[in-house]
Amino acid sequence: MNNLHGKVCIVTGSTSGIGLVTAKELSKMGATTVLVARDEVRGKAALIEVTEYSKNDSVDLMICDFSLQSSIVTFTEAFKSKYERLDILVNNAGMMSNERIETDSGIELTFAVNHLGYFITSNLLLDMLIDTPASRIVNVASDLHLNGKIDPNNLMHKHDYHGFTAYCDSKLANLLFTYKMADILQGSDTTINAVHPGVIKTKFGIVDRNSNRSFPMGRVSPEDGAKAQIYLSVSPKVHDVSGKYFNEMCMERSSAMSYDEELADVLWQKSIDYIAQNKSLIRG
């Protein structure tokens, strides 16, 4: 569990919080760790912090804005041109917007980053993951998916937008995606799981001014919160576990809607429809 020498890992959203802690610990275990950041200045600061903490010089920084499909394509192509394997992909980057914002592709921002970011990144790197023995995908979800509802006709929340609602729906989408991808990966040596890391004490925005609803105050430190996704990334105890949901480090069932296979199929196809390019690379 502590020897990742020769392995290559990607951690998205790795400039702060549990993403930064995860990158530091994977690097400390000897992995070549690729930090993915939207902001280059913060990314360089994280690169220095991870390198100094881990005493491992095999730390890389790549820039990606997960709200922009073109940026995801550029990032994944750059990664594939530089590396020959991918052992661990931690989809951690996420956000919540208090107001409805559309990306340059006309996609509602929370859905674009929190769901399509995972969906596009995982699919564009999937062949490399499958070609790497015992590779793993870890999707950072949330128990707030229990409040989520997926309406295929209103994925963009065009009417009566509430940031908290859009966030909960995106976390439900993470689980529908995880379970669908696990089915696609059956017969391969690649696993995919989702995790609720706990309510983390970070700078992540927690108040939705529009609906006057808010996240619970963070109770878990980033160091403790990162333990679950590190566990799913490296522990031999879950080497053959796939398509499961973990609340911190305990496997449990997620909401009934998250297991709706018909809804997962619809979401998958809708996600493909929202992708402006490289649709042929998406499986299923």
N, C-alpha and C positions, 0 to 999 in steps of 0.2 A: 504494500500500500504506500510505502514511502519512497519507492524507487521508480521514477518516471524518466530516467535517462534514456534518450533515444526517441522519446515520444513527443509529439507536437500537439499543442493545445491552443484553442482560440477561446478568449473570454471577451464577449461584447459588453459594452457599458462598464468598462474596467477602470475608470478614472476615480471612482469613489465608492463608498458603501461596500456591499457584499461582493460586487464585481471586482473591486480592487483587492479585497482580502483574498478572494478565490485565486486571482492571478498571482498574488504573492506566495500563497501556499503551494500551488501547483509548480511554480518556479522553484521554490525551495526544495521540492521533491526531485528536482533535476530535469523537469520538462523544458523543452523549447516552448516558450509561452508568448503567444501573439496577443497583444493588447489592441482592442479595437475601440477607438474614441471618435467622437464627432468633432471635438475641439482640439486642435493640434497643440496648443499651449498646455492645456490640462493633460493631454496625452503624454507629452514629453516629461511633465512633472511626475506622472504615474510611472513612466518608464524608469526614471531615476529611482523612485521609491521602491519599486519591485526589485530592481537590480541590486540595490544596496541591502534590502531586507533578505533576499534569497542567496546573495553571494553567487549568483548565477548570471553569467554574461549572455546567455542565450535567451534574451528577452527582446522582442520586436514590437514595433508600433505601426499600426495601419490605421488610416483615417476612413471613416464611413459615417455618413448621415443616413440613418435608417428610415428617415421620412422620404428619402429620394431613391427611387428604384434604380436610377442610373448610377448612383453612388454605391449601392449594394453590388451591382454588376461589376463595377470597376474594382471594388475591394476584393470580391471573390476571384476575379480573373487574376488580379495581382498576387493573391495568395497562392493560387494554383500554379502560377508561373515560377514562384519562388520555392515552394515546398512540394515534396513528393508524397507526403502522407498527412493524415489528420486523424489523430487518436481520440481527441475530446473536443466537442463543440459545446460551449456553454452559452446558450441564448439568454442573456441577462439584461440587455439594454431595454429600457422601458420608460414611459412617462405618462402624465395625465395633464390634460389641458382644461382650464376652467372656462375657456370659450371655444366655440366651434371654429376650427381652422382647417382649410384644405391644403393639401400638398400641391406641387406643380402638376401632379397627375390627376388632380381632382378628388383625392382620397382624404377622408376625414383623418386628421393627424393621429389621434390615439389608435385607431384601427390600423393605420399605415405602419406606425412604429411597433406597436405591441403585438400585432398579429402578422401582418404582411412581412415585417422585418424578420421574424422567425421563419415564416413560410418560405420566403424567397432565398434567404441565406442557406437554410438547411437543404433545400432542393438543388441549389446551384453547386453545393459542396457534396452532394450525396454520393456521386460516383467515387470521389476520393475517400469518403468515409467507408463505403462498402469495400473498397480495395484495401483498406487498412484493417488488419486483424483486430477483432475485439474492440472496435471503436464504439464511442458512446456520444449520444446527444442528450443534453440536459436542458430542459426548458423551465425557466423560472416563471411560475404561475403565482396564484394567490388564492387563499380561501375566500376572497371576495368574489370568486367565480360563482359562489352559491347565490349571490344576488344578481347574477347575469342572466340575460335572456337574449337569444339570437333570433332576430327577425330577418330572414333572408331578403325581405323587401325593404328593409330600413337599416342596412348595415352601416350606412353613412350618417345616421342620426340627423337627418336633414330637418326634422321638425321637433320642436320642444327639446333642444339639446341640453343635457346635463353632464358635466364632466365626470362625476362619480359613476353615473350609469354607463357611460361610454367605456370607462376603465373596467368596470365589472364585466361588461360584455366582452371586452378584449381578452380578459383572463379566462372566461369560458371558452372563447375561441382557441386559446392556447391548448386547452385540454382536448377539444374536438380534433384539433390538428395533431396533437401527440398520439391519440389513439388511432387515428386514421393512418398516420405515418408508420406506427408500429405494425399495423396490418400489412402495409406495403413492404415492410422490411422483414416479414416472416421468411425464414429460410436463409437469411443473410447472417453475418456475424456482427451486425450493428444493432445496438439497442437505443431506445429513446424513452425517456421518462420525464415527468413533470414534477415540480416541487414547490410547495409553499414554504418559504424559509422562515416564517414568523413575521410579526409586525416589527419592522426594523427601525431603530433610531437613526434616521439619516435626514438629509436635507430634501428628500423627495417630497414634492408638494402634496399635502394631505387634505386641503380644504377645497370644496367645490362651492364657490360663492353663488352660483346660479341656483342650486337646489338647496343651499344651506345645510347640506349633509357633509360629513367629514369622515376620514379614516380614524380608527382608534389611534391614540397616541402610541408611538413606538415603544415597545417594551424590551426588544431584543437588540443587543449590540451587533454591529456589522460582523464582528469576529465570531459571535455565536451563530448569527444568521447564516453565515457562509458555510458552516459545518455541513449542512444538509446537501448543498450542491457539490461540495467537495467529496462528500461520502458517495453520492451517486456518480461522480466523475471517476473515482479511483478504487472504491472498495471492492475486493474480490467477492464479498457477500452478495453483491447485486450484479455480478458479471453477466448473468444470463437472464436478468429481469428486464422486461420491456413492456411498454404500454401501461405503466402504472403511475399512480399519483401518490406522492409522499407529502405528508404534513410534517414538516421538519424531517426527522429521520424515520418516521413511522409510516408504513404503507397503509393507505385507507381508501375507501371508495369516495369518489367525488360526486357531484350532483347528478341526479337522474338524467337531466338534459345533456350532460357531458358525454353520456354513453349512447346518445341517439345517432345510430349509424346513418340513417337517411339524412339527418341534419348535417352530419359531418361531410357526407358526400356533396350536399348542396353548397356548404361553405367552401369546400375544396374547389369546386367548379367556379363559384363566384370569385374566389381568390385568383384563380387563373385568369378569369375575365378582366380582373383589375390590373393585371400585369401588362405593362406596355411593350415589353420585349422579352426575348428568350423563353417564350411560352413552351417551346418544344423541349426544353430541359426539365420541365416539371413532370413528375411521375404521377400515375393514377388517372 
